[in-house]
Amino acid sequence: MNRRISTRDYILLLLKTNGQLSTKDLQNKLGLTKVAVGRQMLQLEKDGYVQYKLRRNRPGRPMHYYSLTQLGSEQFPNDYGQLAVDLLDQMVLEEGEGRLFDFFKRQQERFIEKYAANMEGKHLREKVAELASIQDGNGFMTEWEQQSEDVFMMKQHNCPYFKIANRYEMICERERSGYRMLLGASVERTECVAKGAARCVYFIRPAEEKGDSLILDPDV
């Protein structure tokens, strides 16, 4: 049985997956009047879930452009909260950053071990689709598309470990490295939530070939 989603939650979802939307955008996506949208956004702003900027795109009154606040982003799957950050801080304090590096590396190895079989016998396009499905199931709100014959883009609209990534960026590099190794491809990240972007964006290409070996991005 499908659960009906409230207008309020749908607005949060739209802002999470689009980054920023104008009042007009929200009217079109929700099928509501300007007054009805304004009422919803006013309440969400009062609750601390959204913020807005005024932008003038044409003569006349400026348009409201809405985006999520940090509190709004935290309404989505986030399995690694402040407690995890505190525990990692303690690890660094007692054992040094090298211990933290080893911890993230082992997490990457476990990720690869868990999903390597899913990639066997697949072409790169199928691997990207599989990875997007895996991470969507892991709470990353992932989508992908093929940009050209051998270039793929994958977007992650949610970061379940945002608080950790915001403090320890090496987890982001480990994630990229894990994708690279799992796909056997070149993986470039052009946008990162931990660095202030609305989403994480990856461009995936076949690994360069040189002789009989594959040249992949260097590990971190």
N, C-alpha and C positions, 0 to 999 in steps of 0.2 A: 504494500500500500504506500503510495507516494505521500510524503509530508508536504503540506502547503507551506510556502515560505511567505512571511509577512512582507508588506511593502517596505518597511523599515529595514529588514534584513536584506532584502533584494537590493536596496540602494547601497548598502554597505558592500555587498558582493560586486555590484557594478563598479563602484569606486576602487575596490581592491583589484579588479581585473583590468580596469582602464586607466588607473592612475589619477586622472583628473577629468571631470565632466562639467559642462556648463549647464545652466538651468534649462536651456533649450534641448541639450542632449538628453537630459533626464526626462523631460516632457515626452520626447519621442520614444525613448526606451520603455517608459512606464505607462504611456498612454494616458497621462494625467494632465490636467490644466496647470497653467503657470501658478495659480493660487494654491492648488493642492500640493504641488511640488514644493513651493515656498514654505508651506506649513510643515511638511515633513522635514525639510532641511533646517528650519528654525529649531525644531525640537532636537534634532540630532546634534546641532551646534551647541545648544544649551546643555546637552548631556556629555559634551566633550568628545564626540566621535568624529566630527567633521570640522573642517576649516575652509575658508574661502578667500579668494583674491578677486578683486574687481579688474576687469580688462575691457578696454574699448576696442572692438574690432571694426566698427563702422560708426558713422554719425548717429548720435542719439545717446541714450542712457547706457552706461557700462554694464557688462554682463557679469554675473557671479560665476566663478569657476570653483568647484568644490573638490576637495581631496580629503583623504583620511588623516586623522591625527594619529599619534602613536597609540593612544588608547583605542582608537577605531581599528587599527591594524591588529591589536592584541585580541580582538574578538574572533580571530581566525585561528586554526590549529597551531599551537605553539607548545610543544612538549618539553621544551628546555627553557625554563624560566630562571628567575633570579637565584634560586637555590643552586642550580647547576653552575652558574657563573661564580657564585661564592665558593663552591667546592673546587672549581678550577683555579681560582685565585689562591686558595689554600695550598693546592698542589704545587703551584709555581713558587709560592713562598717557602715551602718546605723542601722541595726537590729541584727547583729550577725550571727554566723554560724548556730545557731538553727533554724533561719528563713529559711535558705537555705535548711537545712535538711527537714523541713516540706514541702517546695516547691517541692523537688524531690520526697518525699513520696507521695504527692498528685498526681504528674504526673504518678507515678507508679500505684496508685489506679485507675486513669482514664484509663490507658492502660488496666488494668485487666477488668474493667467494660465494656470497648468497645469490647473486644474480648472473654469474658467468654463464651458467647453463642456459639461461634464457636467450643468450646471444648466439649460441652455437648454430652454425649453418645459415645464418641470416646475412643478407646484404645490408649495407649501411643504412639505407632508408628504413628497413624493417627494424634495425637495431635502435635507431633514433625513436621510432614509434614505440618500441618496447620500453625504452628508458623513460620516455615521457609518461607512459602509462604507469610504470613503477613509481615514479616520483609523484605523480598525481595521487596515487594511492597512499603515499607517505605524507600527504598533506601540503605539497608544494604548489598545488593549483596550477598544473603544468599543461601547456599546449605547445604544439610544434607545427612547422610548415616547411615545405620544400621551396627554397629560394631560386634554385637553378638546378641543372642536371646533377651537380655533385656538391651543392651547398644547402645546408639545412639550418633552420633557426629554431631554437627552443626557448620558450619563455616560462619563468617561474614567478607567479604572481604572489606567492606567499613564502615566507622563510620560517619554518618551524623552530629554528634555532637562532632567531634574530638577535636575541640578547647576547648569546655567546659570540656570534659573528661580529656584533657591534664592538666587542671588546678584544676578541682574538681573531684577526683577519686570516690567520693561517688555516682556519677551518674552511674558509671559502676556497683557498688554493687547494686544499686537500679534496674538496668536492670536485673542483675542475679536473684535478689530476685523476680522481677516481673515474669520472666520466670518460676521460681520454683513454684510460687503460681498459675500461669495460667495452668501449666502442671500438678500440683499435684505430682511432682516428685523431685528427687534429681538432682541438676544442679551444675556442677563444671566447672569453667572457667580455662583453662590451658594456654591460650595465650591471650594477651590483646594489642590492638593497642595503647592505651594510655600509655602503659609501654614499647613501642618500638617494639612490634611484628608486623609482616606483616598483621596479621588478628586476629580477636577474635575467639577463639575456645572453644566450650562448649561440655562437656560430660554429657549426660542425662541418668539417671537410675531410675527404679521404687523406690518410697520412701520406706524406711524400715518399716516393719510392726511390731508392738509390741502390742499384745492383739488385741483390736478392733480399735486401733488408729494408725494413720500414723505418723512416725517420719521424719520430713523434716529438711533440713538444717536450722540453726538458722537465724532469720532475722537480717538485719544490722541496 
